[in-house]
Amino acid sequence: MHVTPPLPLLKRVPPGVWTALAWCAATAYSFLTMVVLPGEAVGGLSPTRRGWGGMPYGNQLNLALGTALALAGSCLLRRRPLTAVALLLTASVAGAMALNSSEINLLQILAADVALCFVAARRARRTSVAALALTLGVLVGYAVTRLLLGFGIGTSTLLAMALTAVVAWLVGNSARQSRAYASALGAQAATQAVTAERLRIARELHDMVAHSIGIIALQAGAATRVIETQPVRAREALREVEMAGRETLSGLRRMLGALREGEVGGGTSPYESGVVPGLGDVERLAAVTTAAGVRVDVSWRGERRPLPPEIDVSAYRIIQESVTNVVRHAGVGSCEVVIDSGEEAVVIEVGDRGRGVAVPPVPGCGFGLVGMRERVALLRGEFSAVPRVGGGFVVRVRLPVAVGVGVR
């Protein structure tokens, strides 16, 4: 069972909480700046003008109104982002008026910047651009209004606050783009994983079923020809057909079981489940094919040693498919399989002296050579399938093996 990791703190806490905290922190700091500590010079102003009760009632009302608007905007941030940003900006104006400021400073616009960053990160580009334009418009509108009323403005602070709004939007927009890019990469990786798994299953089914069907066809044909004259031999051929059919069905069941275990257990590989053969089963493959009427001579060179599972099963499937092609297409009674197990690579050669096949294969005629080529490419090996001089066909494969790598 997969356990989903907990979200980071920044994502667990709703964005409206962050904007409310930013407003409360800015308001608390504004109050603290008005407190006169014992012995502190007040610059000729009366201490009561800088104490907690020294703020005029009108300013207190503006501050209370700004706090109410900021909290309302924080609550609406998820559902109606533009309305929330507008309320937070109005709260910033009320806060500036409460402190008799000539401009909207950083503390007063901090909550609106946090909201703007969230909108740029989570909403569509059009919505976030509208929120940024609204923020810049409020800053410029506040300054223009003060000029029209004959009050002074802080030009440098205005420019700085406009810059913080743009930076907040850029940070949020960058987060949105990064999330979209990560989502696209995840979707692409999932698609590639599904495609790769489908190709792997297709190769396994083709290599396993095609060989068994070839053996069944040979034995059934032999039984048909001798059923009247040699009933004992026909009975043996039909018994081989039955065994091949049962073996194929058993292999299909094992593969389906491995796939279901991987789905339920979270990614169990068929290579780790022991449901696929390896080079150790080549002699058995040769015996079955020989019994079907096509003799397979197997020669080993080098030292036989354990191989990584993906190389072991791929080598077997390549031999199996090559032998199947001989049975189905070569029109010959025998073939040779040479396995050279070296320290750095496993080299496989399967050849016959039959009539050969077209190279490259005709489109739509089969997937055997395509599947073998894909297997070798996945293991960064070398593959060739060419007609022999004088007749016949030969498949040569080289699969590199890392030094010191064995069975897991």
C-alpha positions, -999 to 999 in steps of 0.1 A, spaced: 0 0 0 14 33 -10 17 60 17 14 96 4 40 118 21 27 148 40 25 181 21 51 209 30 39 234 56 35 261 30 10 240 11 -8 226 41 -17 261 54 -43 278 33 -31 310 15 -57 331 32 -41 323 65 -8 336 53 -23 369 41 -41 373 74 -9 366 93 10 391 71 -16 418 78 -17 412 115 21 412 118 23 445 98 -4 461 120 13 449 152 46 464 140 29 497 132 16 498 168 50 490 182 66 519 163 43 543 182 52 530 216 76 553 236 99 535 258 111 551 291 138 576 285 133 576 247 135 609 229 103 618 212 116 646 190 95 673 206 62 654 202 39 647 231 43 611 244 6 607 243 7 612 205 29 582 202 13 559 227 -14 532 223 -42 557 230 -27 586 211 -41 577 177 -71 599 167 -105 582 165 -106 586 127 -73 568 123 -85 541 146 -116 537 125 -95 534 93 -73 508 109 -102 488 121 -118 490 87 -86 480 70 -83 450 93 -119 439 85 -112 442 48 -80 423 50 -96 394 69 -125 394 44 -101 393 15 -82 364 32 -114 344 34 -122 350 -3 -88 344 -17 -94 308 -29 -129 313 -43 -127 348 -57 -91 358 -61 -96 392 -78 -121 403 -53 -98 392 -25 -69 412 -39 -91 442 -43 -101 440 -6 -66 436 5 -54 466 -15 -83 486 0 -71 475 34 -36 487 25 -50 522 16 -69 523 49 -38 513 68 -18 540 52 -45 566 60 -46 554 96 -9 561 100 -11 594 81 14 579 56 24 598 24 26 564 7 16 528 10 47 512 25 59 476 25 42 465 57 8 478 45 10 461 11 27 429 23 -6 410 26 -16 421 -9 17 409 -23 13 375 -6 -21 372 -22 -8 383 -56 19 356 -54 -7 330 -47 -30 341 -75 0 341 -100 9 306 -88 -25 289 -88 -47 308 -112 -47 314 -150 -23 339 -165 -51 362 -174 -64 363 -138 -29 369 -123 -21 397 -148 -54 414 -139 -45 411 -102 -10 427 -109 -26 455 -129 -50 461 -101 -22 463 -76 -1 488 -96 -33 508 -103 -40 512 -66 -5 523 -59 -5 549 -86 -41 560 -78 -32 566 -42 -3 587 -51 -23 607 -77 -51 613 -53 -28 627 -27 -12 650 -53 -46 663 -64 -55 670 -27 -23 689 -22 -5 664 -1 31 651 -6 39 616 -18 69 593 -14 80 587 -50 109 563 -41 86 542 -18 59 541 -45 84 527 -70 97 503 -45 62 490 -37 55 486 -74 87 466 -77 77 443 -48 43 437 -65 60 427 -98 85 405 -79 56 388 -61 39 381 -94 71 368 -110 77 344 -81 41 331 -83 42 328 -121 75 310 -119 60 285 -94 30 280 -117 52 274 -147 74 250 -127 44 230 -116 30 229 -151 64 217 -164 66 190 -137 31 179 -145 39 176 -182 71 157 -174 51 134 -152 25 128 -178 52 121 -204 70 98 -181 38 79 -173 30 76 -211 65 64 -218 63 39 -189 30 25 -202 43 23 -238 75 5 -226 55 -19 -205 31 -26 -234 61 -33 -257 77 -56 -231 44 -76 -227 40 -77 -264 75 -91 -269 71 -117 -241 37 -128 -255 51 -130 -291 82 -149 -282 65 -173 -259 33 -180 -279 49 -179 -314 74 -206 -306 47 -229 -290 23 -224 -319 51 -232 -343 58 -265 -324 21 -273 -323 17 -267 -360 46 -290 -368 34 -318 -345 -2 -314 -357 9 -316 -393 30 -347 -386 0 -363 -368 -23 -356 -397 1 -373 -422 6 -405 -402 -27 -409 -383 -39 -436 -407 -6 -455 -412 13 -449 -380 -12 -443 -352 14 -447 -324 35 -419 -339 4 -398 -344 -5 -403 -308 30 -392 -297 27 -361 -319 -7 -352 -304 7 -357 -269 34 -332 -278 7 -308 -291 -11 -312 -257 21 -306 -237 30 -275 -258 -5 -261 -254 -4 -267 -216 30 -252 -213 19 -221 -232 -12 -217 -211 9 -221 -179 33 -194 -191 4 -171 -199 -10 -176 -164 24 -170 -148 27 -138 -168 -8 -126 -158 -1 -135 -122 32 -115 -122 14 -85 -138 -13 -86 -111 12 -89 -83 30 -59 -97 -3 -39 -97 -13 -49 -62 22 -50 -46 35 -18 -61 58 -27 -89 70 -63 -86 91 -71 -117 85 -103 -136 123 -107 -136 122 -108 -99 93 -132 -97 110 -161 -114 83 -165 -140 105 -162 -171 132 -186 -184 168 -180 -191 198 -194 -209 196 -225 -186 165 -235 -205 181 -235 -239 187 -272 -239 151 -279 -231 140 -256 -259 163 -274 -283 149 -308 -272 113 -297 -277 121 -283 -311 140 -313 -321 111 -336 -311 89 -314 -333 111 -322 -364 137 -295 -365 170 -305 -349 187 -277 -328 224 -282 -320 235 -261 -291 272 -252 -285 286 -234 -255 318 -215 -254 335 -198 -225 325 -201 -189 288 -205 -180 281 -182 -152 250 -164 -137 238 -133 -156 217 -104 -147 180 -113 -151 172 -89 -179 202 -102 -199 194 -138 -191 158 -137 -202 165 -115 -233 192 -139 -245 168 -168 -241 140 -150 -259 163 -141 -288 173 -177 -292 137 -188 -289 125 -164 -315 154 -172 -339 146 -209 -336 109 -202 -342 118 -183 -374 138 -213 -386 109 -236 -379 84 -213 -396 103 -198 -425 136 -216 -432 123 -248 -447 152 -268 -433 156 -297 -408 182 -283 -385 199 -252 -371 228 -243 -349 229 -222 -317 262 -209 -305 264 -192 -271 297 -175 -262 297 -164 -226 326 -140 -221 336 -118 -192 324 -86 -209 296 -98 -231 274 -127 -241 275 -134 -279 247 -155 -295 246 -168 -330 217 -188 -345 221 -200 -381 206 -223 -406 211 -234 -442 176 -229 -454 161 -206 -479 164 -174 -457 140 -145 -455 138 -110 -469 159 -84 -451 145 -60 -441 113 -79 -435 81 -70 -454 60 -45 -433 32 -64 -415 48 -98 -420 57 -102 -383 73 -87 -352 100 -112 -344 130 -93 -358 116 -61 -345 112 -75 -310 147 -89 -310 162 -56 -321 142 -38 -294 155 -62 -267 191 -57 -278 187 -19 -281 174 -17 -245 205 -36 -233 228 -14 -254 239 -44 -274 246 -52 -310 222 -70 -334 224 -83 -369 202 -106 -389 215 -113 -424 213 -140 -451 243 -164 -452 265 -167 -482 255 -198 -500 220 -199 -484 205 -197 -451 201 -170 -424 221 -161 -393 212 -139 -363 241 -125 -343 237 -107 -310 262 -93 -286 249 -83 -251 273 -65 -229 277 -76 -193 291 -53 -166 321 -68 -149 312 -83 -115 274 -83 -122 255 -114 -114 221 -126 -105 203 -102 -81 
